[in-house]
Amino acid sequence: MIKGKHLIEPTDLTLEELDLLFDLALAIESNPKDYLSELNGYLLASLFYEPSTRTRFSFEAAMLRLGGQVIGFSEPNSSSVSKGESVADTIRTVACYADIAVMRHPKEGAPKLASKHSPIPIINAGDGGHQHPTQTLTDLLTIRSLKGSIHKNVVGFCGDLKFGRTVHSLVKAMARYDDMTFVFVSPPELAMPAHIKDSLGSHKIIEVNNLEDVIDQIDILYMTRIQRERFFNEEEYLRLKSYFVLTKDKLSTAKNDMIVMHPLPRVDEIHPNVDEDPRAVYFQQAQYGMYVRMALILKLLKGDAHA
Ligand code: CP
């Protein structure tokens, strides 16, 4: 039963719970008007200690489209965080006012810490380089909807695999599906951490430094940004930032039914001339993000007692 749970890592939900969540997200997408007043009287606290466009707006839009309301901050310095208040005290206080809270934080583990002090469900909206479970829900729903199944795909992850929380979350979540092949494409300095690779059991892993060498084998290409904010050294960032740029030409050897995903924001790793290619699905992916967050909030607050 998902009602009342915290979502800190994607594996906090079983595969069966994920399937039910995705079914609900697609039902909402088909008939959004049926859900307009599901959460009348409920309040979401939106606690963003780090910048966001998609995650924050899609959560807030999700709550509003369900008839609920939103309080919170997008800039922690506008709250008592600026006076040194701890995450534990902030969440204890917010829980006096709201029914559910979503938290993004630059420090790994902050949402988990919050969950230990919280009587209301906490949703991790991204913690440092660790996990981004609702991006993973978004990604899995996109793959299930557009590829028909999550099982038995060759998935290419390209870019910053060292610091990228979206790829860490998605790879760990995909390891629960059958017969996956993981293709990791990165400069050696930004390779997938060993502890993630070690968690992949018997799934096949291919590691390369060059996308052109493997693009023809890939069913799902997951591009990521080289993240300036995670580098300690600006020179190193500048050297690596344009290592991969996906262009229309580079897609010429890719499968016709491959899909190109990206959690966004992008900088220059996907040239805008790729956007018109039907295989580019990253804005559709962003829209699935709102529907899956609507389904998640609804399930966490009401379980199966919804329309
Ligand atoms: N994909 C994602 O997390 O985007 P934002 O940082 O804009 O929320």
Residues whose N, C-alpha, C, O or C-beta is under 5 A from the ligand:
A	BS01	CP	P51 S52 T53 R54 T55 R56 P263 L264 P265
